[in-house]
Amino acid sequence: MPVGAGTPATSHQRSGIFKTPLLPEGGYLQVPDGPGLGVELDEDAVAQLSKE
């Protein structure tokens, strides 16, 4: 998935809702290799955001 130069991180990436952040490498995001969508959510961070 190409990431444009200077594209800001999404609020989800900045807030840390992913246990392992999705970081661009060479202008691309690597496809996670975990089960399902390949990402694991930080439930505490999600709960905190739902209160804001």
PyMOL Python script that loads the backbone (N, CA, C, O; Angstrom):
from pymol import cmd

cmd.read_pdbstr("""\
ATOM      1  N   MET A   1       0.849  -1.157   0.000  1.00  0.00           N
ATOM      2  CA  MET A   1       0.000   0.000   0.000  1.00  0.00           C
ATOM      3  C   MET A   1       0.899   1.224   0.000  1.00  0.00           C
ATOM      4  O   MET A   1       1.557   1.484   1.007  1.00  0.00           O
ATOM      5  N   PRO A   2       0.956   1.996  -1.097  1.00  0.00           N
ATOM      6  CA  PRO A   2       1.835   3.151  -1.145  1.00  0.00           C
ATOM      7  C   PRO A   2       1.433   4.222  -0.140  1.00  0.00           C
ATOM      8  O   PRO A   2       0.250   4.462   0.102  1.00  0.00           O
ATOM      9  N   VAL A   3       2.417   4.838   0.422  1.00  0.00           N
ATOM     10  CA  VAL A   3       2.197   5.946   1.345  1.00  0.00           C
ATOM     11  C   VAL A   3       2.869   7.159   0.741  1.00  0.00           C
ATOM     12  O   VAL A   3       4.069   7.133   0.471  1.00  0.00           O
ATOM     13  N   GLY A   4       2.111   8.225   0.524  1.00  0.00           N
ATOM     14  CA  GLY A   4       2.669   9.431  -0.087  1.00  0.00           C
ATOM     15  C   GLY A   4       3.714  10.089   0.785  1.00  0.00           C
ATOM     16  O   GLY A   4       3.674   9.991   2.011  1.00  0.00           O
ATOM     17  N   ALA A   5       4.643  10.758   0.142  1.00  0.00           N
ATOM     18  CA  ALA A   5       5.681  11.471   0.880  1.00  0.00           C
ATOM     19  C   ALA A   5       5.032  12.528   1.745  1.00  0.00           C
ATOM     20  O   ALA A   5       4.191  13.296   1.278  1.00  0.00           O
ATOM     21  N   GLY A   6       5.419  12.566   2.988  1.00  0.00           N
ATOM     22  CA  GLY A   6       4.881  13.572   3.893  1.00  0.00           C
ATOM     23  C   GLY A   6       3.480  13.262   4.393  1.00  0.00           C
ATOM     24  O   GLY A   6       2.857  14.112   5.031  1.00  0.00           O
ATOM     25  N   THR A   7       2.971  12.071   4.122  1.00  0.00           N
ATOM     26  CA  THR A   7       1.646  11.721   4.616  1.00  0.00           C
ATOM     27  C   THR A   7       1.712  11.582   6.127  1.00  0.00           C
ATOM     28  O   THR A   7       2.511  10.802   6.647  1.00  0.00           O
ATOM     29  N   PRO A   8       0.869  12.340   6.842  1.00  0.00           N
ATOM     30  CA  PRO A   8       0.925  12.238   8.303  1.00  0.00           C
ATOM     31  C   PRO A   8       0.382  10.902   8.784  1.00  0.00           C
ATOM     32  O   PRO A   8      -0.465  10.292   8.131  1.00  0.00           O
ATOM     33  N   ALA A   9       0.866  10.463   9.908  1.00  0.00           N
ATOM     34  CA  ALA A   9       0.345   9.236  10.502  1.00  0.00           C
ATOM     35  C   ALA A   9      -1.101   9.461  10.898  1.00  0.00           C
ATOM     36  O   ALA A   9      -1.473  10.572  11.278  1.00  0.00           O
ATOM     37  N   THR A  10      -1.915   8.435  10.817  1.00  0.00           N
ATOM     38  CA  THR A  10      -3.300   8.573  11.233  1.00  0.00           C
ATOM     39  C   THR A  10      -3.351   8.734  12.741  1.00  0.00           C
ATOM     40  O   THR A  10      -2.392   8.410  13.441  1.00  0.00           O
ATOM     41  N   SER A  11      -4.459   9.230  13.234  1.00  0.00           N
ATOM     42  CA  SER A  11      -4.597   9.393  14.680  1.00  0.00           C
ATOM     43  C   SER A  11      -4.487   8.051  15.385  1.00  0.00           C
ATOM     44  O   SER A  11      -4.018   7.991  16.521  1.00  0.00           O
ATOM     45  N   HIS A  12      -4.918   6.947  14.718  1.00  0.00           N
ATOM     46  CA  HIS A  12      -4.809   5.626  15.327  1.00  0.00           C
ATOM     47  C   HIS A  12      -3.355   5.224  15.497  1.00  0.00           C
ATOM     48  O   HIS A  12      -2.991   4.605  16.497  1.00  0.00           O
ATOM     49  N   GLN A  13      -2.522   5.573  14.526  1.00  0.00           N
ATOM     50  CA  GLN A  13      -1.105   5.236  14.642  1.00  0.00           C
ATOM     51  C   GLN A  13      -0.465   6.077  15.745  1.00  0.00           C
ATOM     52  O   GLN A  13       0.336   5.564  16.526  1.00  0.00           O
ATOM     53  N   ARG A  14      -0.807   7.355  15.814  1.00  0.00           N
ATOM     54  CA  ARG A  14      -0.215   8.219  16.830  1.00  0.00           C
ATOM     55  C   ARG A  14      -0.692   7.864  18.225  1.00  0.00           C
ATOM     56  O   ARG A  14       0.071   7.964  19.185  1.00  0.00           O
ATOM     57  N   SER A  15      -1.950   7.449  18.350  1.00  0.00           N
ATOM     58  CA  SER A  15      -2.500   7.170  19.671  1.00  0.00           C
ATOM     59  C   SER A  15      -2.065   5.818  20.206  1.00  0.00           C
ATOM     60  O   SER A  15      -2.207   5.562  21.402  1.00  0.00           O
ATOM     61  N   GLY A  16      -1.546   4.953  19.364  1.00  0.00           N
ATOM     62  CA  GLY A  16      -1.027   3.677  19.819  1.00  0.00           C
ATOM     63  C   GLY A  16      -2.086   2.629  20.084  1.00  0.00           C
ATOM     64  O   GLY A  16      -1.971   1.882  21.056  1.00  0.00           O
ATOM     65  N   ILE A  17      -3.128   2.546  19.245  1.00  0.00           N
ATOM     66  CA  ILE A  17      -4.135   1.517  19.470  1.00  0.00           C
ATOM     67  C   ILE A  17      -3.679   0.156  18.982  1.00  0.00           C
ATOM     68  O   ILE A  17      -4.294  -0.860  19.304  1.00  0.00           O
ATOM     69  N   PHE A  18      -2.599   0.127  18.203  1.00  0.00           N
ATOM     70  CA  PHE A  18      -2.049  -1.148  17.741  1.00  0.00           C
ATOM     71  C   PHE A  18      -0.918  -1.548  18.676  1.00  0.00           C
ATOM     72  O   PHE A  18      -0.090  -0.717  19.047  1.00  0.00           O
ATOM     73  N   LYS A  19      -0.882  -2.827  19.057  1.00  0.00           N
ATOM     74  CA  LYS A  19       0.218  -3.286  19.916  1.00  0.00           C
ATOM     75  C   LYS A  19       1.546  -3.197  19.175  1.00  0.00           C
ATOM     76  O   LYS A  19       2.574  -2.891  19.779  1.00  0.00           O
ATOM     77  N   THR A  20       1.530  -3.460  17.877  1.00  0.00           N
ATOM     78  CA  THR A  20       2.704  -3.273  17.032  1.00  0.00           C
ATOM     79  C   THR A  20       2.323  -2.239  15.984  1.00  0.00           C
ATOM     80  O   THR A  20       1.467  -2.506  15.141  1.00  0.00           O
ATOM     81  N   PRO A  21       2.946  -1.059  16.020  1.00  0.00           N
ATOM     82  CA  PRO A  21       2.539   0.003  15.094  1.00  0.00           C
ATOM     83  C   PRO A  21       2.836  -0.345  13.634  1.00  0.00           C
ATOM     84  O   PRO A  21       3.784  -1.070  13.332  1.00  0.00           O
ATOM     85  N   LEU A  22       2.005   0.186  12.740  1.00  0.00           N
ATOM     86  CA  LEU A  22       2.228   0.039  11.301  1.00  0.00           C
ATOM     87  C   LEU A  22       3.095   1.216  10.863  1.00  0.00           C
ATOM     88  O   LEU A  22       2.642   2.360  10.872  1.00  0.00           O
ATOM     89  N   LEU A  23       4.313   0.943  10.488  1.00  0.00           N
ATOM     90  CA  LEU A  23       5.259   1.995  10.121  1.00  0.00           C
ATOM     91  C   LEU A  23       5.654   1.862   8.659  1.00  0.00           C
ATOM     92  O   LEU A  23       5.936   0.760   8.190  1.00  0.00           O
ATOM     93  N   PRO A  24       5.677   2.984   7.930  1.00  0.00           N
ATOM     94  CA  PRO A  24       6.097   2.912   6.534  1.00  0.00           C
ATOM     95  C   PRO A  24       7.584   2.563   6.417  1.00  0.00           C
ATOM     96  O   PRO A  24       8.412   3.005   7.213  1.00  0.00           O
ATOM     97  N   GLU A  25       7.890   1.762   5.408  1.00  0.00           N
ATOM     98  CA  GLU A  25       9.280   1.408   5.095  1.00  0.00           C
ATOM     99  C   GLU A  25       9.477   1.632   3.615  1.00  0.00           C
ATOM    100  O   GLU A  25       8.874   0.940   2.794  1.00  0.00           O
ATOM    101  N   GLY A  26      10.311   2.589   3.263  1.00  0.00           N
ATOM    102  CA  GLY A  26      10.568   2.880   1.857  1.00  0.00           C
ATOM    103  C   GLY A  26       9.326   3.370   1.121  1.00  0.00           C
ATOM    104  O   GLY A  26       9.181   3.142  -0.080  1.00  0.00           O
ATOM    105  N   GLY A  27       8.427   4.048   1.846  1.00  0.00           N
ATOM    106  CA  GLY A  27       7.225   4.586   1.231  1.00  0.00           C
ATOM    107  C   GLY A  27       6.060   3.615   1.176  1.00  0.00           C
ATOM    108  O   GLY A  27       5.029   3.930   0.582  1.00  0.00           O
ATOM    109  N   TYR A  28       6.198   2.441   1.780  1.00  0.00           N
ATOM    110  CA  TYR A  28       5.138   1.428   1.769  1.00  0.00           C
ATOM    111  C   TYR A  28       4.879   0.915   3.178  1.00  0.00           C
ATOM    112  O   TYR A  28       5.763   0.937   4.034  1.00  0.00           O
ATOM    113  N   LEU A  29       3.655   0.454   3.405  1.00  0.00           N
ATOM    114  CA  LEU A  29       3.345  -0.250   4.638  1.00  0.00           C
ATOM    115  C   LEU A  29       3.446  -1.737   4.357  1.00  0.00           C
ATOM    116  O   LEU A  29       2.873  -2.236   3.388  1.00  0.00           O
ATOM    117  N   GLN A  30       4.172  -2.437   5.202  1.00  0.00           N
ATOM    118  CA  GLN A  30       4.272  -3.883   5.051  1.00  0.00           C
ATOM    119  C   GLN A  30       2.961  -4.515   5.495  1.00  0.00           C
ATOM    120  O   GLN A  30       2.371  -4.084   6.485  1.00  0.00           O
ATOM    121  N   VAL A  31       2.506  -5.516   4.785  1.00  0.00           N
ATOM    122  CA  VAL A  31       1.290  -6.226   5.152  1.00  0.00           C
ATOM    123  C   VAL A  31       1.589  -7.044   6.401  1.00  0.00           C
ATOM    124  O   VAL A  31       2.505  -7.867   6.397  1.00  0.00           O
ATOM    125  N   PRO A  32       0.819  -6.826   7.477  1.00  0.00           N
ATOM    126  CA  PRO A  32       1.051  -7.607   8.689  1.00  0.00           C
ATOM    127  C   PRO A  32       0.815  -9.093   8.415  1.00  0.00           C
ATOM    128  O   PRO A  32      -0.021  -9.449   7.584  1.00  0.00           O
ATOM    129  N   ASP A  33       1.551  -9.956   9.114  1.00  0.00           N
ATOM    130  CA  ASP A  33       1.433 -11.390   8.858  1.00  0.00           C
ATOM    131  C   ASP A  33       0.722 -12.146   9.979  1.00  0.00           C
ATOM    132  O   ASP A  33       0.755 -13.376  10.018  1.00  0.00           O
ATOM    133  N   GLY A  34       0.085 -11.418  10.882  1.00  0.00           N
ATOM    134  CA  GLY A  34      -0.657 -12.069  11.956  1.00  0.00           C
ATOM    135  C   GLY A  34      -1.983 -12.612  11.455  1.00  0.00           C
ATOM    136  O   GLY A  34      -2.359 -12.375  10.307  1.00  0.00           O
ATOM    137  N   PRO A  35      -2.693 -13.339  12.305  1.00  0.00           N
ATOM    138  CA  PRO A  35      -3.990 -13.882  11.908  1.00  0.00           C
ATOM    139  C   PRO A  35      -5.019 -12.771  11.701  1.00  0.00           C
ATOM    140  O   PRO A  35      -4.871 -11.677  12.245  1.00  0.00           O
ATOM    141  N   GLY A  36      -6.045 -13.046  10.929  1.00  0.00           N
ATOM    142  CA  GLY A  36      -7.095 -12.060  10.656  1.00  0.00           C
ATOM    143  C   GLY A  36      -6.531 -10.917   9.835  1.00  0.00           C
ATOM    144  O   GLY A  36      -5.907 -11.132   8.796  1.00  0.00           O
ATOM    145  N   LEU A  37      -6.754  -9.706  10.307  1.00  0.00           N
ATOM    146  CA  LEU A  37      -6.222  -8.535   9.601  1.00  0.00           C
ATOM    147  C   LEU A  37      -4.735  -8.336   9.858  1.00  0.00           C
ATOM    148  O   LEU A  37      -4.103  -7.487   9.230  1.00  0.00           O
ATOM    149  N   GLY A  38      -4.177  -9.109  10.772  1.00  0.00           N
ATOM    150  CA  GLY A  38      -2.747  -9.049  11.016  1.00  0.00           C
ATOM    151  C   GLY A  38      -2.319  -8.052  12.068  1.00  0.00           C
ATOM    152  O   GLY A  38      -1.124  -7.884  12.313  1.00  0.00           O
ATOM    153  N   VAL A  39      -3.275  -7.388  12.696  1.00  0.00           N
ATOM    154  CA  VAL A  39      -2.933  -6.433  13.748  1.00  0.00           C
ATOM    155  C   VAL A  39      -3.640  -6.829  15.031  1.00  0.00           C
ATOM    156  O   VAL A  39      -4.710  -7.438  15.005  1.00  0.00           O
ATOM    157  N   GLU A  40      -3.033  -6.480  16.148  1.00  0.00           N
ATOM    158  CA  GLU A  40      -3.639  -6.723  17.448  1.00  0.00           C
ATOM    159  C   GLU A  40      -3.851  -5.375  18.126  1.00  0.00           C
ATOM    160  O   GLU A  40      -2.924  -4.571  18.225  1.00  0.00           O
ATOM    161  N   LEU A  41      -5.064  -5.131  18.589  1.00  0.00           N
ATOM    162  CA  LEU A  41      -5.383  -3.860  19.226  1.00  0.00           C
ATOM    163  C   LEU A  41      -4.972  -3.867  20.687  1.00  0.00           C
ATOM    164  O   LEU A  41      -5.031  -4.892  21.366  1.00  0.00           O
ATOM    165  N   ASP A  42      -4.554  -2.692  21.154  1.00  0.00           N
ATOM    166  CA  ASP A  42      -4.288  -2.479  22.578  1.00  0.00           C
ATOM    167  C   ASP A  42      -5.627  -2.088  23.189  1.00  0.00           C
ATOM    168  O   ASP A  42      -6.065  -0.946  23.055  1.00  0.00           O
ATOM    169  N   GLU A  43      -6.276  -3.034  23.860  1.00  0.00           N
ATOM    170  CA  GLU A  43      -7.630  -2.824  24.381  1.00  0.00           C
ATOM    171  C   GLU A  43      -7.703  -1.647  25.348  1.00  0.00           C
ATOM    172  O   GLU A  43      -8.703  -0.928  25.364  1.00  0.00           O
ATOM    173  N   ASP A  44      -6.660  -1.435  26.158  1.00  0.00           N
ATOM    174  CA  ASP A  44      -6.651  -0.305  27.095  1.00  0.00           C
ATOM    175  C   ASP A  44      -6.648   1.023  26.347  1.00  0.00           C
ATOM    176  O   ASP A  44      -7.353   1.955  26.735  1.00  0.00           O
ATOM    177  N   ALA A  45      -5.862   1.115  25.278  1.00  0.00           N
ATOM    178  CA  ALA A  45      -5.806   2.345  24.487  1.00  0.00           C
ATOM    179  C   ALA A  45      -7.142   2.598  23.791  1.00  0.00           C
ATOM    180  O   ALA A  45      -7.597   3.740  23.723  1.00  0.00           O
ATOM    181  N   VAL A  46      -7.767   1.549  23.279  1.00  0.00           N
ATOM    182  CA  VAL A  46      -9.069   1.692  22.632  1.00  0.00           C
ATOM    183  C   VAL A  46     -10.107   2.167  23.647  1.00  0.00           C
ATOM    184  O   VAL A  46     -10.911   3.049  23.348  1.00  0.00           O
ATOM    185  N   ALA A  47     -10.090   1.588  24.840  1.00  0.00           N
ATOM    186  CA  ALA A  47     -11.025   1.991  25.891  1.00  0.00           C
ATOM    187  C   ALA A  47     -10.818   3.453  26.264  1.00  0.00           C
ATOM    188  O   ALA A  47     -11.782   4.190  26.469  1.00  0.00           O
ATOM    189  N   GLN A  48      -9.567   3.865  26.349  1.00  0.00           N
ATOM    190  CA  GLN A  48      -9.263   5.272  26.687  1.00  0.00           C
ATOM    191  C   GLN A  48      -9.791   6.211  25.613  1.00  0.00           C
ATOM    192  O   GLN A  48     -10.363   7.254  25.929  1.00  0.00           O
ATOM    193  N   LEU A  49      -9.607   5.853  24.346  1.00  0.00           N
ATOM    194  CA  LEU A  49     -10.089   6.696  23.256  1.00  0.00           C
ATOM    195  C   LEU A  49     -11.606   6.754  23.227  1.00  0.00           C
ATOM    196  O   LEU A  49     -12.181   7.778  22.857  1.00  0.00           O
ATOM    197  N   SER A  50     -12.256   5.669  23.614  1.00  0.00           N
ATOM    198  CA  SER A  50     -13.719   5.668  23.590  1.00  0.00           C
ATOM    199  C   SER A  50     -14.305   6.585  24.658  1.00  0.00           C
ATOM    200  O   SER A  50     -15.472   6.967  24.570  1.00  0.00           O
ATOM    201  N   LYS A  51     -13.515   6.940  25.657  1.00  0.00           N
ATOM    202  CA  LYS A  51     -13.957   7.846  26.716  1.00  0.00           C
ATOM    203  C   LYS A  51     -13.757   9.300  26.334  1.00  0.00           C
ATOM    204  O   LYS A  51     -14.384  10.186  26.914  1.00  0.00           O
ATOM    205  N   GLU A  52     -12.890   9.556  25.363  1.00  0.00           N
ATOM    206  CA  GLU A  52     -12.561  10.951  24.992  1.00  0.00           C
ATOM    207  C   GLU A  52     -13.634  11.554  24.135  1.00  0.00           C
ATOM    208  O   GLU A  52     -13.524  12.712  23.734  1.00  0.00           O
TER     209      GLU A  52
END
""", "prot")
cmd.dss("prot")
cmd.show_as("cartoon", "prot")
cmd.util.cbc("prot")
cmd.orient("prot")
